[in-house]
């Protein structure tokens, strides 16, 4: 290391003595720190060492005030930290919010999971011809009192009829259904382009069980339980029936067809 020349050490000692410190000041309380910090301006202050001594005292008295002034700063710092905490709380609550949102959105489908409720809605335009309770009108066949179940023992045949209507859903001889019913007016259009597979499944269940008094157990696939538990399976069945195209339907090849068993 570089050796400090003797004369410089002496000058430093003198300077320290002039500042009223000396060796003792090095061990002095931290109150002297400001004096050390202003060392470069030491000469100016050294000219009035007596006045400088009291100066730190008010500074010490001011310190509590300064501390009080710092409180808003600390408070600001704290409030600044609280924002992230608040955001954290919000983020933590988001899964709950998402759950509530999804649950709220899921609620209407829960109502729609009921084929009777959805079917009644789908049946609205049908009621114009068939009557609200399916009793039939001058322009629409009777559906109630087991009539439609007699016409279509297998719901899949009924799906085909609703999908293709009179023009495309009748047998070659112009009759329709298991009991070769004669069309009343020939005025029923096919609904396959206007109703979804879910809606067709729902309206079939609604007409058979709600309007015609069918026993759900008689329709193992087209009932409320299957609609709620395996709607995709039901929709697949409906789609396969529609895929058979117009004409005399033969649904026996479709998995789930009741005629398949008998
Ligand atoms: C414009 C009048 C009209 C509308 C609307 C109508 N239908 Fe029909 N429907 C008929 C007629 C008429 C028949 C009898 C066949 C014929 O004369 O063509 C019939 C027959 C039926 C049958 C067979 C009933 C049986 O036991 O013989 C079913 C099932 C049926 N309709 C369901 C529906 C559904 C479901 C809707 C609505 C999505 C609907 N219909 C809308 C006129 C209508």
Boltz pocket constraint, residues with backbone or C-beta under 6 A from the ligand:
constraints:
  - pocket:
      binder: B
      contacts: [[A, 122], [A, 123], [A, 125], [A, 126], [A, 127], [A, 128], [A, 129], [A, 130], [A, 139], [A, 140], [A, 141], [A, 142], [A, 143], [A, 147], [A, 148], [A, 149], [A, 151], [A, 152], [A, 158], [A, 161], [A, 162], [A, 166], [A, 177], [A, 181], [A, 182], [A, 183], [A, 184], [A, 185], [A, 186], [A, 187], [A, 188], [A, 189], [A, 191], [A, 203], [A, 207]]
      max_distance: 6.0
